[in-house]
Amino acid sequence: MGKRIVAIMLSILFCIVETASAEMKDFHGTGEYTMSKYETPAVAEERAIQEAERDALEQAGVYVESYTKTENMQVKKDTITVLTNGILKITKRDITTTTTPTGEIRFKAEITASIDTDDINKNLKDTAAMEKLQEKYDALQEEYQKQADELKQAQKTVSSRVVKDAVKRHQKQNMIDNQIKNILDKNIWTEETYNPSLALEELNKLFEVDSSYAHLYWSRALVERELKAYSDAIQDYTMAINLSLDNPFTSYCYLFDRAKVYGKVHSYAKAVKDYSQYIEKYPKDWKAYRFRGWAYYSLDQYDNAIADAEAGMAAYSQMLGEEREIAPADTQLLFWTNEQLLADYHVLKADSLQAQGKYQEAIEWYTKSIELNPKNPNYYFARAWTEGISNDYVSAISDYKMYLKYDPEDQEGRTEAAYTDISFAYAVLTQYEKSIEYADKALALNPNNKDAQLWKKKSLEALGRW
């Protein structure tokens, strides 16, 4: 009886020891795969899962090898590989997708797999079990190789088809480009045959050839701007942007052009949004800050306008000391010199300061703009107006006269205003004959000019001739 009890207790003890020695080990594998244009999501997902499984298998193999050495088992490397493949169990699987900056879809698989050390011991001791695992491993490897061969062949076939399709598409787009050039050269760029309506009609016909060509939408938007069909132009720029996402340079060029049209229709907030997206991509493009700065100015956001004026000037200074990548906005304002552009930044800052009532600071920046571009009549007019507000009438008269000197044909449409303001300034300075002289010049352009009538009347009254 006593021997039987001892035997039972020993049996229980051995069971406890064996159970306690068993261990579950978890491994976390990650795999990523980018789907090509010619694959389905299901195929791409499976590729990502396979990569994650390989990752987990490698980790598990290292662990199994370490375990067998700890247990003083003499096991070959190939056997460890077969064993690991056979006993690794996937317990959790997560799939996520993201879109790359170039518009591709990337699949990410994350798996959790586990190994029970009991399975290691049992299978190594069981020859038949190991043979089954070997068969399973061989079948799995054969399937992997088959998929790899199929993928390679598919890629080869796709590559050949892609090349052929690309050649055809390139030839067709070259033909369209040539026709676009002829249409624009004749109907937009040549003054004698300028006819934007005809250009639009002919461009519309090209959409029957290819309605998915970004450059064609951009070209039509250009013509629509000429026709002041700004809403249509915005729609076409948007299409051009969406169709050229795989070509960032071109896409941002279209984005910049759309922002300018938003400005035309006074949608300054949308213009700022487009310019900001552009500047985020090309922060060293010093021209871009000019456009966004004036959009901010139109929104009465004068601090932001000043910040962009300063950012543009800083980017210009930096540009002089280093090379930078070509940017889409380099095609803008091609007939402006760097000095003219820099002067415009000074005016942007000056106008913003003036709007904030900071007249002396504004005058200083107008002066800097005039130093860079001394023949621009608008700069003199702006400084003259600010000087008048500051009661510096002598300087205001001088600057208004400089405006008249550099705009003798009244191309800017401010001659009448300049004559009127000069008349007022002379009246304040009690130079009544001069005031009457310039009031008469203003009235010659517009007999109903109430301000000029007033300054003439007051000057005549002061001279006792009314």
Salt bridges, closest charged atoms under 4 A:
GLU32 OE1 - ARG106 NH1 3.69
GLU51 OE2 - ARG54 NH1 3.04
GLU65 OE2 - LYS69 NZ 3.72
GLU65 OE1 - LYS77 NZ 3.07
ASP94 OD2 - LYS92 NZ 4.00
ASP119 OD2 - LYS89 NZ 3.88
ASP177 OD1 - HIS215 NE2 3.98
ASP185 OD2 - LYS181 NZ 2.82
ASP210 OD2 - LYS172 NZ 3.96
GLU224 OE2 - ARG220 NE 3.75
ASP236 OD2 - ARG220 NE 2.68
ASP274 OD2 - ARG258 NE 2.82
ASP308 OD2 - ARG292 NE 2.76
GLU310 OE2 - LYS349 NZ 2.79
GLU322 OE2 - LYS284 NZ 3.10
ASP330 OD1 - ARG324 NH2 2.83
ASP344 OD2 - ARG290 NE 2.61
GLU387 OE2 - ARG383 NE 3.72
ASP399 OD2 - ARG383 NE 2.58
GLU433 OE2 - ARG465 NH1 2.64
GLU437 OE2 - LYS441 NZ 3.76
ASP440 OD1 - LYS456 NZ 2.77
